[in-house]
Amino acid sequence: MLELRFFAGTWEGEGEFWSTEFSPSFSQPVLRVEAAFRLGGHWLEQRFTWIEQPGSGGAPDVVEAARLWGYDQAQGLLVSEWFDNRGRRATVTSPGWKGDELAADAVILHAERKIRAQETFTRRDENS
């Protein structure tokens, strides 16, 4: 769980979402994340808010999501479950930080669709 302490606190950032069967690619100019350790420090809870452009080119939509990160001792992996207000759910695993990057594999479920994805977090310094 010590590997996750970097994510605790309130963050605003930017990112890029690549095209998937759920949505076209888009840049994310403002993503807000609030994170704190919960349940005796065994889980890191994150709350996300961002604007997402729908695939139909319609009006942008505010997306809210919740995520719990923990550690699976049997697998030796960081694990998380992700849920958002569009009905999507994801199971995520990561071996942890390698230098300043944390890569995570995800399986996203939405309606009857399932897609594999990868997230990469890059640490620039202690605060970004």
Backbone hydrogen bonds, N-H to C=O, Kabsch-Sander energy under -0.5 kcal/mol:
donor,donor_aa,acceptor,acceptor_aa,energy
4,L,1,M,-1.4
5,R,2,L,-1.1
7,F,4,L,-1.8
8,A,5,R,-1.1
9,G,35,A,-2.9
11,W,33,V,-3.4
13,G,31,L,-2.2
15,G,28,Q,-1.6
17,F,26,F,-3.0
18,W,16,E,-0.5
20,T,23,S,-2.9
26,F,17,F,-2.2
28,Q,15,G,-3.5
31,L,13,G,-2.0
32,R,49,T,-2.6
33,V,11,W,-2.8
34,E,47,R,-2.3
35,A,9,G,-2.7
36,A,45,E,-2.1
38,R,43,W,-3.2
42,H,38,R,-0.6
42,H,39,L,-1.2
43,W,38,R,-1.6
44,L,69,W,-2.4
45,E,36,A,-2.8
45,E,43,W,-0.6
46,Q,67,R,-3.0
47,R,34,E,-2.4
48,F,65,A,-2.6
49,T,32,R,-1.8
50,W,63,V,-2.1
51,I,30,V,-0.5
52,E,61,D,-3.2
57,G,54,P,-1.8
61,D,52,E,-2.8
63,V,50,W,-3.6
63,V,61,D,-0.5
65,A,48,F,-1.8
66,A,83,F,-2.9
67,R,46,Q,-2.4
68,L,81,E,-2.0
69,W,44,L,-2.5
70,G,79,V,-2.9
72,D,77,L,-3.0
73,Q,71,Y,-0.8
76,G,72,D,-2.1
77,L,72,D,-1.4
78,L,94,S,-3.3
79,V,70,G,-2.2
80,S,92,V,-2.3
81,E,68,L,-1.7
82,W,90,A,-2.5
83,F,66,A,-2.6
84,D,88,R,-1.9
85,N,64,E,-2.2
87,G,84,D,-1.7
89,R,109,L,-2.3
90,A,82,W,-2.0
91,T,107,V,-1.9
92,V,80,S,-2.8
93,T,105,D,-2.4
94,S,78,L,-2.2
98,K,101,E,-2.9
101,E,98,K,-1.4
102,L,121,F,-2.4
103,A,96,G,-0.6
103,A,101,E,-0.5
104,A,119,E,-2.7
105,D,93,T,-2.6
106,A,117,A,-3.1
107,V,91,T,-2.0
108,I,115,I,-3.1
109,L,89,R,-3.8
110,H,113,R,-2.2
113,R,110,H,-2.9
115,I,108,I,-2.2
117,A,106,A,-2.6
119,E,104,A,-2.5
121,F,102,L,-2.5
123,R,100,D,-3.1
123,R,121,F,-0.5
124,R,122,T,-0.6
128,S,125,D,-0.9
